[in-house]
Amino acid sequence: MKEDLRKMLLLLALISRGVSVAWAADIATTTPPKPPPAALDVRAVWQASFDGQSSILECRHTAAEIRLAGKLTFHGPKGWSVQEARDGIKPRLALVDERGNAQGYVTVNGDATKLALTVIHRPPNTFDGELRFTPEVSLGSRAFACRTRWREDCAVVQMASGPADSRLNDSLFDAERDMLLRFEGQRVALTTLPADGTVRFQACLTAAVSKPGASTIAVELCPDYYRSRYVPKYRTIDRRRCPTAPTGWMSWNSYFDTGTEDDNLAEARIAARCLKPFGLVFWQIESWQENSPKLPVSDFHNLTLRSSQEKFPHGMKWLADQLRALGFRPGLWTVSFGTGDEDFYRAHRDWFLHNAKGQPMRNWSGRYVLDPSQAAVRKFTEETHRVMSAEWGYELFKCDGMSGRNDGLSAHFFERPAVRAAFREPVADAFGAWIEALRRGLGSDRVFMACQGHYTGPEVAWADAARIGGDLLHSPPLSPKDPPSYPDWKGYSSQARATQSQLFMNNIVWFNDPDTLMVGEYAPLGVARLATTVVALPGQLTFFGDKLGKLPAERLRLLQQALPVCDVRPMDLLPLDGLKPVWDLKIRRPFASWDVVSLFNWSDEPTTLRVTFDQLGLDPSQEYLLYEFWNRQFLGARRDGFELRVEPRSNRLLAIHARRDRPQFLSTNRHVSQGGVELTDATWDKERAELSCRFKLVENDPLTAVFHVPPPFVFAKAAADGAQIESTSTDADPMLSVTLRRATTGEAMVHLRFRNSSQPATESKGK
């Protein structure tokens, strides 16, 4: 059914360029009230009707099941209104002056994809004003507001957790149907309405009226928004298998090809104490195959399923069982497309690709590369992955050598004419069929991460996550005698560029993997904090790679503050190049809304960033409270905007809340989202002058929450349900800090009582 709708919309977009608006309009000139508008032509694409009594314009796209209905008004000379045209010409309306004369018109035109309301002056009249259309819009059950047009002078990247809004948004997107509704006008404002079982939006669209024919409000339907532009095999994440972004640890960036079963278990025991309670789920084993203690990967024996006896003497199933006993879901790195094992090649020579001279082809995956066109090869790939999944018990698979960023990886390689000429069997998309076989082998309940996957490739149809950039470390040591290798600024900045450029894929088609988050002392603290923000703030797949036992408490805390992954989706649905200095996560919960804004300095010199609230898509007339996460510092109340100095290669991470005239929550020390994962409710009892907040606490980890207490309120006392209050502090006026702790992971409620200093104390105590 969905495919039929998609094809129909595309066909209509090609062949329907004439006026396709069925018009039904009545103007009420007598009483009693007129009957509803007449039934409209169901064969039409866009249908419109206008009720002259209420000034309600209703527009429906029947094929796409889209409805817009709201007031159409003209704001100009006093007494003017929008009414049905008096001359019987349809589809258009009249702009009628206070004497009842039509001084201009509003034409309503549409085709399969676009609906336009245009103001036309009636010669020789000239007039100024504003046409305003304020419809309520329904699009789909997974629709959200977003931005699809980028201004070159914009410095702010937008993200959202929950049904958050921004004044910068210009579109609505239904992820389930890959359908976009884009609005045009002098001003476009989109607001998500409170949930009532359906997803609805309030739009306010305006067009300034001055020049004849130049004032238009438009609504453009973009079917197959992702599929036709970016992702040919678009589909949304399977939430049953992968409801949230995976988290875990992997050995590669610390141990490279030398990591053993003992190394992994030693690290896992530390992580079970220090990271698992915060939300670490997977433990991924790297470089485990025969002949894998030494690079390059093309020499590894990737296809035999025999593990390195030197590094993994107990075998891979045993290791999976050990990791599961520690509370982790085991994961495994695989390379399925080639091998360095000459014996395997000779035993299965016909399965491999050869050039015109009969020589074996090679690429990054192996000295010998399999032929994906052959059904026997695909069946072999399916079976080996079935063994690793069903028999060994691994639950996440990082499958390397996918579409990739260079011509040595699969998509580029298998697209070469010389390679395709070597295929033995006629298959239109041999690589895609191969990936499908790999998924069948894994099973429907395993997490598939396409390492070096790309959204233009076939793996997007099957993978749950994808490595979106290069390795964080550009030059691993080639032998044990070489000095240790650590991330440098080139790696960290490359990680940020990959995150920003492909952010519009994350949590829609799959979870982005920006490579591991590494925060060891080899990096300045400012760089480590910047990297934590880059990986965690957008809600990406979050894996760590440091030797955990060597991390100081301050650095380990950064990893804890990235767990669990906050549920974040992009708001800017387009690729963004050139690192932007401001990333804005807009959080909306039923009980509160706030922004978490990172100011980045990507340069080698200090800089001062000036940011207006208008640039953040916030109400510029509002006053906001600023709290800085890294330094645990209240920056005060601001109007219009703020200006802050940012040191080289670092960031400042702010929580921004609209100021209230009573005590309110600001931040915690728990997570970079500053409440996005740990704050689950907040209520204000005006009569009792009591603020109650519910938090998720991690076992024996003290959580400190900070609150703003404006005059005339004064903190009186605190109580908690489900946790112990370790301390309260009002040293930094007007701030209140409360630290909670509980012995087991769970929720706790803190109740903060205040008194109004402008009133007698007895009046604010409550019962």
N, C-alpha and C positions, 0 to 999 in steps of 0.2 A: 504493500500500500504506500509506504513512504517513498519507494523508488518510483512508483507511478506518479505520485505528486511531484517529485523532483523533475521527472521528464516532462510532465505537463507544463510546469512553470517555465522550464527552459524553452520549450517550444513556443509558449505564449510570448516569452520575452523576445523571440526572434520574429514572430509573424504578426504580433499585435502592436502596431505602432500608431494606429489611428485612435480616435476618441472612443473609449469603451466605457463610458459612464452612463449608467441608467439613472435618470434624474426624476425624483419625485419631490415636489415642493408645494407647500400650501402656505398661505398667509392668512392669519386670523383677522378678519375685519368685522365679524359679527359674533354674537353669543347665541346659543351656548357654545362651549369649546368645540373646536373642530375635531373630527375623528383622526386617528393616527394616519401617518403618511401611507399612501397606497403601496401595495406590494410591488417589489422591484423585480426587474428582469433577472432571473437566476442564471441566465447564460452569460451575463456580463462579468468582467473581471473585477473592476472597481465599481461598486455601487454607492450612490450617495443620495441622501435625503435631507431636507432642511425643514425644520419646524419654525414657522414664523413667530409663533407665540413665545416660545422659549428661547429662540435663537440657537437651538441645538442643531449642529451639523453632524450627521452620522455617515461614516464612510466604512464600507466593508469590502474586504478582498475575499471573495467566496472561496476560491481555490486554496488560498493559504490560511483561511480561518483567522483573519485578522480583523479587528474591529476598533475604530476610533470614533468616539462620540463625545462632543462637548460644545461649549458656546463658541460661536463665531461672532466677534464684535469688532466695531470700528471705533477708535478713539481719536477724535479730531475735533472739528467744530461742534459746539454744544448742540445736542439734540439729534445728531446724526445716528443712523442705525442701519443694520444689514437686513434687507427684506428681499422677497422674491421679485425678480425683474417684472416690470409692468408690460413689457413688449412681447411677452410670450416666447422669447428666444431662450432656449435651454441648450446646454446647462450653464446658466450663470445667474448671479444674484445682483441686486442693486444696492448701491450706497445712497440712501435716501436722506435728504436734509430735513430740517425742522419744519419746513413747509410742505413736505411730502413729495418733493421733486427728486428724481434720480440724477445725481451729480456724477456718478461713476458706477462701475460694475466690478464684481468679483467673478472671474471666470473659473470654472471647475473643469479641469481636463485631466485625463488619465489614460494610461495604457496598461499593459500587463505588469509593469514594474514601477511606474511612477504616477503619483497623484500631485497635482499642482493647483494652488489657489493664487491667482494673480489679480492684482488691482489694476483696473483700466480707467483712466480719466475719460469723462465724456466731453469731447471738444465743445467749446473752447475753454472749458473749466480747468482750473488748476487748484489744488488743495493739498495740504499736508495732514499727516495723521499717522495712525498705526493700526494695521490689521492684526487682530489677535485671535488665535485659535487655541483653545484649552481643552483638548480631548483627554478622556480617560482611555488608555490603550491596553488591550489584552493581546498577547502574542503566543505564549506557550508556558508550560509548567516549569521549564528550566531557564526562562528568559532573565536577562539582567541588563542593566544600563552600562554603556561603555562608550569609548571614543574610537572612531575610525578615521578621523582626519587629524593630521599632525601639522602644527605650525612650526616653521623653521626656528622661530625665536623661543620656542617652548623649552624649558629646562627641567620639567617635572614628569617623571614616570609614575603612572598610577596603578595601584593594585587594590583589591578589596577582599575583606573577609566578612561574609554575611551580605545582606542586601543593601550595601552602602551606595551612596550617591555622590555625585560631583557636578559642580557647575560647568565642568569642562566636557562632559559627556554630550554626544550628539546622536547616539544610536541605541537601539535595543537589539539584543542577540538571543536567539533561542538555540542553545547548544544541541539539544536533542534533534532538531530538524535542520541544523546548520543554516539557519535563516536569519537574515539581518534586516532590520527596519531602520533606515537612516533619515534623519530630519534635517531640513534646511530652512534657514530664516535669518533675519537680522540677529535674533536671539533665540536660543533653544535651551529650554530647561526641562529636565526629566527627573521625576521623583518617584521612587518606589513606594507604593501605598502599603499600609499595614497588611500583613498576611491575614487572609480570612478563608483559606482553603484554595485560593487561586492566586496567581501572580499578576498583578495589575500595576499600571504606571499612570502618573499624571504628567501630561506634557503641557508646556506653555510655549507656543510658537508665535513669533511676531515678525512682521515685515513693515519697515518704515515706508510710508507712502509719500513720495515727492515727485519723482520722475515718472511719466506715463509708461506703463508696461514693465517697469523695472522692479516692482515690488511683489515678491513671490514667497509663499510658504509652500514647501514641497515635502513629500513623503516618498522615499524611494525604497522599494522592496528589492533586496539582494538575495535571491535563492542561491543555495550552494555557496555561501560566502567563503568558507575555508576551502571547500573542495575545488572550486573553480579558480582560486587564486594561489593557494599555498599547498594544500594537502589533497592530492588526487584520490587517496584511499581514506578519506576522512571517516572517522567514527569516534564516539566518545568513550571515555575510560569505562571499563567493566568494574563498577563499584562493588559488585559481589566478591570479586577476587582481590581487588586492590582498592579498598574504600578510602584509604589515606596514603599520603606520600610515604614510601618505605624509608626506614631509618636503619643504620647499621654501622659496622666497622669492617675494614678490609686491610690486608697486610701490605699491598703493593707499594705504597708510597713510603713505607718505612723499611720493609724487608725486601722489596722487589722480588726477584726470582729465587731468593734463598729462604723464604719463610717456611717453617716446618710445622708439624702438628703440635710440637711442644711450644713453639712460639705463639701459635694461635690460641692454645688453651691457656697459656700463662696470661696473655692479654685478655682473654674472655673472662677469666676469674676476676680480674680487676674491674672490667666493665660490668660484670654482674653486680658488683657492690656499688659502683660509682655512677653508672650510666643507665643500666636497665631500669631502675626505679623511676627514672625521668622519662623513659619512653624509647630506649634503644631496643630494636626488635630482631634484626637479622645479623648473622655473623657469616661473612663471605670469605670463602677460601680461594686463594689465587695461586696460579703457577704450580699446580699439583701433579702434572702429567710426567710420564717418563721423560728423561732427558731435559727436564725443565730447570735444573739448578743454574743454568747459564743461558744468557741471552745470545742470539735473538729468538723471538717467539717462533719464527719460521722453522727453527730447528726442533721445537717441541714435538713430542709424539702425541699429537692432539686427538687421534681417532681411535686409539686402541683401548681406552678406558683403564689402562694400567697406570697406577700412580707411582710416583718416584719413591722407591724403597728407601732411598737416602733421607728424604724429608718426611714421608708419610708411611712408615713401616706397618702401621696397623690397618691401613686401607681407609678408603673414603667413607664407607658406611659406618665404620667404627667411630670416625671423627664426627660424623653427623649426629650420631647418638650421644656422644660426649657433649657436644654443643647444646643439644636439646635438653640434656640433663641440667645444664647451667641456666636454662630458661630462654635460650635463643632459638630462633628459627634458622636453620643452616642454609647458606647460599653457596653457589659454586660458579667460578669463572670457566667458561668454555670457549673454544675456537673450533668451529664445526666444518670449516671450508677447505682446510689443507693440513698437511703434516710434514714433519721433517724426518719421518721414520721410513728409511729406504726399504726395509723388509716388508712393511705394510704396502708400500707402493708396488713392489714387485709382485706381491701376492694378489693385488687387485688392480693391475696395471690398466685394464680397460675402463676402470671407473674414473681415471684421471685425464686431464686435458693435456694435449700435446700440440706443438706448433706444426707447421707444414713439413718440417724436417724430422718430425717424430720425437723431438725433445720435449721433456715435461715442462709445462708452464709453471711459473711460480709467482707468488706475491707475498704480502705481509703475513698471510695466514700460514704459509708453508712452502717448502721447496717443491712440494707436489700438491697441486690444487685439484680438487674434485670437480667433476662435470655435473652441474646441477640439472641438466636437461634429462638425465637418466632416472627413470623411475626406481631402479635398484639403489641408486645413490641416495635419493630422497628417503627411501624406505630405511636405509641404513642410518641416516641421520635421525629419523623418527625413533628407531629402536634404541640407539645409544642414549638419547635423551630420556626415553621411557625408563631405561635402567637407572640412570642417575636420579630421576625423579621418584619413580614408584618403588624401586628396589633399594636404592641407597638412602632415600628419604630427604633429598635436598628440596627446598621450597622456593628459593629465588635463584634465577639463572641470569648471570651477566654474560650474554653471548656476544663475543667480540668479533671485530672484522666486518661490521655491517656496512651500511651505505657510506658513511664516513666523510672525511674532510679532504682526502687525498686520493690519488689515482691508484694507490696500492691496495685499497680496500674494495669490498665486494661490488657495490653498485657500479662504481666507475669501471672496475676490472671486467665485470661480466657484460658490460655494455659495449666493449670494444669490438669492432667488426671482426678482427682476427680471432678473438676469443669466441665470439658467437659462431664463427665459421667452423670452430672445432667441436661444437656441440654434436653429440651423436644422435639425439632424438629431437624432433621438431616440437618445441614448447615455446609459446609466445612470450611468457614471462617466467623463465626458468628460475631466476633468483627468487621471485615472489612465491613460486610453488615450493621451493626449498624451505623458505621461512614458514610457510603454512605447515609443512611436514614437521618442522622443528617444534612448532606450537602443539601439534597433535601429540608428539612424543612427550612433551612436558606435562600435558594434561590441563584441564580447564581450571584447576584450582591453584596452579603454580604462577608465581610472579615472573614475568619475562622482561628483563631489562636489555634493550638493544644497545650494546656499547658501540659508539660511533654510529648510532642510528640517525636518520635524517627524515624529517617530516615529508619530504618529496619521494621517499623510497617506499618499498612494499611493506617494510616491517611495521609501519604505523598501523596497519590493519590488525596486527597481532600482538604488539608489545604493549606493556603497561607503563614502561618508563624508557628513557633513552639518554645516553651520554650525549650531551649537546656540544661539547667543546673538546679541545685537546687535553693531554695530560697536564695536571698541575705542575709536575716536575718534568722539565724538558730534557734533562740529561741524567738518567739513572746511571749508577756506577756499572761498568761493564765487567768488573771482576771484584772479588772480595778484597783485593789489595787497594782498590781505589778508595778515596775518602768518601764519607757519607754524603749523600745528595739531599738537599733540602729545597723547598719552594723558594723562588725569588720573586721580585716584584713583577717580572714579566709574566710569571705563572699566575699570580694573584690578579693582575689587571686583565689577563686573557680570560680568566674565570668570570670576571665581572662582565666583560664584553659579551661572552657567550650567553650569560644569564639574561642580560638586558635585550639582546637581539632576538632571542627565542622565547622571551617571557610570555608572548601571546599564545604559545602552545601549552604552557604548564597548567595542569589541572583541568584541561579541556580535552585534548586528544591523548595525552599521556602526562606523566610526571617527569619534569626535566631533571637530569642528573648533571650538575655542573662540575663533577669530580669531587674528591674528598675535601672536607673542611680540615685544614691543618693549622694549628695555633701554637706550636712549640716555640721555645725561646730563641730559635734561629730567626724568628720574625719579630720586629719591634711590636710592642703591645698595641700601638695604634693600627698597624697592619693586621694583626690578629683580630682585633675588634672589627675592622673593616671587612675582613673575609667572613667573619661570623654573620655580619649583617647581610652581605651579598648572598650567602647561601641560605640563611634562615628566613629573612624578612619576606621573600617572595613565596615561601611555602614549597620549596623544591624537595626532591629526594635528598636526604641528608645522611651521608656516610662520613665516618671519621677515619683517619689514617695514621695518627701519631702513635708512638710507643707510650701507652697510657701511664705506665709506671714512672716515666721520666717527666711527666707534665707537672709543673708547680700547681698549687691549688687554684691560683688566679686564672691559669690557662685552662685547667680542667673545668672550671666554672663556666667558661665560655661555651664549652660543649654542652653542658647541662642547660644553659640558657637558650640553646637552640632546639631543645627537646621538650615535648613532642612537636612535630611540625604543625604549625597553625594552618588551618584550612583557608588558603589564599588562592584567588583566581586573578587573572589579569583584567585590567580595565581598558588597556590600550590594545586593541586587537589588530596590530600590525607590527612588522619588524622595525626595530629602532636601532639605528647605527650611531656611533659616536657617543661615548660614555656621558651620561647626563649627571649633573651634580646633585639632583634632588630625586629621591625615590620616596613615594608617599603611599603607605598602606592605610587604607580607610577601613576602619572596623565598625561594624554596626551589629549590635545585639538588641534584643527586645527591651533591655533595661538601660542602654547607654550607647553612645556613639563617640568615637574619638579617632584621631589620626596618629600614626606613628611615622615620623618623617626622618629620613636619614639625609644629612648634608655631607656629601663626599668631596674630598679634595684628592683628585687623581694625580696631582702634580707633585713636583719636588720642592715647591716653595709654599710658605703659608699663604692662605687666601682668606678673604672675607666675603661671605655670601649674604646677599640681601634677598629675602623672600617675602613676597606679599601674600596675604591670605587669599586674595583673588587668584594668584597663580596656582594655589593649591586647590582651587575649585571650592573654596569655603566662602561663606557669607562675609564680604568685606566690612559690613556694618557691625559685625559681632565682635565682642572682646573675647580673647582666648588666653588660657593658662598654658605655660610652657614648662615642661619638666624634662631634664636631661638624664638619660638612663645610665650612661657609663660613669659619669661623675656623681650621680645621685644628688642632683642639684636642682632646686626650683629657680627658674629664670624669670618668674614674675608674670604679670598680666600684660598683654600687648593688644594694641589696635593697629589695623592696617597691615602690619607685618613685623619682621624682626631681622636683625643683622647679627651674624655670629662669625667669629674667626675660627677657621679650621686648619689644624696643623697639616704638614705635608703627609701624603699617603695615609690618611686617617679619615674618620668620620665622626660626626656628632649625631646622636640618636635621641630624638625628642618625642615625647607624648604631648599632643596638643588637644586640649579639651575646651569646648565652649564654656565660658565662665557662667556659673550659676550664683544666685544670691543666697546660697546655703552651702553647708559642707558637702564635698563631693570627692569621689575617688580620682586619683591621678595616675598612679603607677605602682609597680612592685619591683623587687630585685630578682624575680623568678625567671622571666622569659623576655626575649627581645621584643615581643609583641606587646609587652607591658599591660597584661590583662587579657590578651587575646585567647590564651589557652587556660589560664588559671582562674580568672574571674567568671563565675557562672551566674551571678545574680547580684542586683543592688537595688535597694528600695529606701525611700525617704519617708518617714512618718512625720508629717509636719506638726501634728498635734503633740507628739511626744518629743519632737526635736531629736529624732533618732535615725541614724544611718546604719543600715544592715547590709553587709556584703558577704557573699558566699564564695569561698576559694577552694580550689583543688590543691591539696598539700601533698608533698612527697615525704615518705617516711623519714623522720628525724632530720629533715632539711628545713631550717627556719625560713619562713617567708615573711618579708617585711613589706607591708603595704603603706603607701603614703597618701595623705588626704589634704585637700585644701580647706581651710577653715576661715571663711571671711568674717569680718566684724559685721554685726555685733555678736556673732556666735563665739562661745568659749567652750573648749572641751571639758566635760565633766567626769565621765567614767567610761570604761570599756568592759565588755563581757564577751565570752566566746562559748559556742556550743561545738563540741567535737575537737577541740584543740586547747592547748595551753597558751595563754598570753605570756610571752617571755618578757616583753618590755613595751612601754609606750613612751613617746618622746614628743614634746612640744617646744624643743629648744629653738628651732628655726621657724619663728613666726612668719607667715600664718600656716605653717605646715604641722601636721600630726603624723607621726610614724608609729605603726603597731606591728610587732613581730609575733608571729604565731608558729607553733610547732606541735606536731602530733607523732606518735610512735609508729603509726602505720599509715600507708597511703590512703587518702580519702578526702572527703569534703569537710569543711568547717565553716561555721557562720560566726562572724564578729559583729557585735552590736555596739555602736558608738553613740553615747548620749551627750548632748550639748545643752548649754543654757544660753539664753539670750541676755547679754550683759546690759541691754537697754531696758530690761524688764526686771521686776523683783524675782529673786531666785525661785520662790515658791511657785511662780506661774509656769515654769518650764520643766518642772520635775516630772509631770505626768503622774499616772496612777502607779 
